[in-house]
Structures are given as structure tokens and as C-alpha cells.
Amino acid sequence: MGATDDALAGPGDDSFQRVSSTIDNPVDGREVEVTITLDEGYDGVWLPTVGALTSLHFDTADARAKAEVFRYNLATSTGVVPSGLQAGDRYSFTAIEPDDELTDETVASAEPTYLPRSAAFIQAPTEKWTEKAGSDPMARVLAAADHLRTEGKYSDGVGRTQRIYVAGHNVWRLSDQFVNAPQIVGNDEQYAATMALIANDIGVPARVVLGAEVPEGGQVTGKDVQAWVELRAADGSWKTLPTDRFMSDTPPADQVPQTNTPMSGTVIPPPNPIPPPSDAGEQSDADLKERKTARKKADEEEGLIPGLPGWVGAVLTYVGLPILVVALLLGAVVGLKALRRRRRRTAEVVSARFVGAWRELVDHARDLGQVVPLGPTVTRREQSAQIASGEAGRLARRADGYVFGPNAPEAASASAYWEQVDAERRAMSHGVGRWQRWRAAISLRSFLRSDPSGRFAAAGERLRGLADWRSRRTPD
């Protein structure tokens, strides 16, 4: 589970886009006015909001800068500040709280849903848990939710006997360690992710939402944050499937450790087996010594590799084999870089190809030994100032223009941009010695998400997904 453009199937205004302080957001519901102040313990790029925004104003010293980089997704009501948020940031907004109550009469949306191949493990449990629910999609979703709630158990994995239940929502955790395990055990992270996959498999568009119900007093801390599921209705609105509809609150039974059962006096162990008779004792010590000497001499003459003299086999084994292993490892590094470059160049979303091309230039500079800052608060133009390249600044501005421009870029423009980046990479390589170019080709520095000197935080430009908040879910 993660956040992305084009999260919904079919055409629609489903992307993070630049908006003004007033947002045209055609949503029906109750209007609210909210002021939020971020306290210690919250950092990142996601902007906590309520409902569908209609206006937004930052009230901090860098309000203008934050407003410039703020992006909002109208389809998912999600806001992001790529330069990052920190304690003390304050902002006010108006929003519309829609009627998101899910009832048994809610008709599910008929929009097509997508289930990735890696989630195929959910199909068999879904079919089994909904076989008696009929053909109505929403009824099948609620039947699966009832099964999870009644058959599952709740655990955060912090108890002494519950540490076997780990965090995460990867395929292994949701399949082998959850729906296909002897006992379904997890917390809202596993339940919500599984419930969303089940709904999408049935054909009801679903998404995982991360947030909190604001407690009395208005202060939200880590212990209040949880994940739930929203289902899309036929009218296009999102209806909340509360966590208590699909998640159990009953803890699992304590796991009693296995102990060795003491042997009682009436249990007699079987006797030791009698070894077969041997004629070694009939041989003289001289014969045994002669045979051992002859065998040792034959091994020395034959060497470690049959058919070759001993010294040749030793050289090939103790020198050639390590060289071969090193060559394979270096070749793997070069191959991984080529595969990474190909994936960036052929990304499905055209704007992502520009992002990938710029990352390729940054990674090449880092492999050459240049110190280029990383992190969610670092812009491409700031990175270009640290790259020893005459064209880095221009390439950074071009990437920003295509990624944040008003119109979607074309594939031909992305191809042309990649050619310019490749040309600049070659020029940067020609500017250093041959030995440094070889070192850059096998360098692992660009695979690290932090600067070796420790001066820059490693986060890259990727938006952090659902797993990032799990480690911060501790009471204030």
C-alpha cells in the first residue's frame, strides 16, 4: 500500500497538482474550519487534513515557500508538502466533511479494480469466506469483513508471548503469516491492507486510509493513529468501513513454550546398536601405514582437480576461484545499475521518466565521488548546485518544468530529456581519470539512501508509504 498518482482506475482528476489558496472542490457535506499546529514528534511530507479542502493558508514564517510547493489530490483528498513539515508548523483550512457512512443499502461502484499478481494469494480465502453471501459485491465485502472480525485475533506483537507477530504489510506478512496462517493475528495495519485487497478482488474499489479520530481536547498523538478502509460507492463517494467492522479486539491465546518431557523410571531407552564386525584388527600396523602413505602420495600427485598436477589445481582453486567470485559480484553491480536505468527510462507514467532521468544524473555524480544532498527537503535545483556539471542547473529546471507543469508531458519529450542526461553523464565521466571511471562503474554509493559523510538525511525523492508510520506509533 502506498500513495501515488492515478490511484483510481479509468480517467479522472487523480493526481497531485498545484492549487491556489482557494480550492474548487465539488463535494457535498458539512463545512468545517480547522487550525492545526504540529507538535514535537511529527515530521515528513504529508499534510494532516480533514475532509475535502476548499481553502488552505499556512501561518508560519515560510508560508509562501510552503504554499509554492504544496500539492493536493482532489480524488483522494490528500495533501503533500515535498519540502517537509516540522514541529511548530501551523496552518488553517476550510473543508467539507462528506457523509461517509457505509450502510447495508450502499451500492458499490462498478468501476474496474486492479489486483496485482503478488496479491493473488487473497483470491482463494476471499472465495471461501464469501461463498454464502450471494452475488452482490458489497454483501460479499461485508461477509469477508465479518469473517476477519470473528475468526481473527488482535496483537501489536509487543507482549512477551506475542512477539512472533511482526509488523508490516508485505506479501509474506499478509499471506503466510495472516490469511493463510493457522490463526489470523495482527493489528490494524494487517487487517486494513488485507480488507482492501479483498474488496478490490471482489470488484469494489477500496483504499487504505491512515489517520485518527480527533479525541476530546483536539490533540492527536501517535497512539491515536490507525488504518482503516474506505469503499467507493456507485455515486463516486468514499464510504468508511470502520475498523471494528473487520478487525477483532480479542488477543490470541498465550503461546506456551514447549519443554522437554522428563523421562520416567519406567521408560527404558533402547540399547545402543551393535556395530558390524570389522576385519581391521586382522591387518597388521605395517599394512595400514603402507596403505595410508600410498593414498596420500596419490592424492598429492593428482592434485585438487582430477587430471591436473597438484600445483595447477591449487592455483586454480585458491587464486582463480576468488577472482571469479569478485568478477561475478562486480558484474552484478553493473547489471543492477543497468536494470535500474532501464526501469526508470521506461516508467509507465511519463512524468516519472523525467524524475528517473534526474535521479540517474544524481546517482552518477555520487558514484564519481561528488557529495550531492538527498532528502525530502532538497530540491533538484539545490542538488544541481553540488553537481560538477555545466548543464546540471538547466537539466534540473527542465525536469521541474515537466513534472510540475500544467500539462502532462509527452513520451517524446522524455526520450529527448534522457538523451541529454546521458550526454551529460558521458561528459562528466570524460572529465575524470580512467581509474575513477572504473571505480564509478562498480560503486555502490548510489544504492545507499544516505550520504557517506553523514551530512545529509537519506530519503530520496520517493514519497513514503504506509509502512513509515508504523515505527512512530508510540504514545506521546
Summary of the structure (lengths in Angstrom):
residues: 476
radius of gyration: 30.9
end to end distance: 25.8
largest distance: 103.3
contacts: 1261
relative contact order: 0.09
helix: 41%
strand: 14%
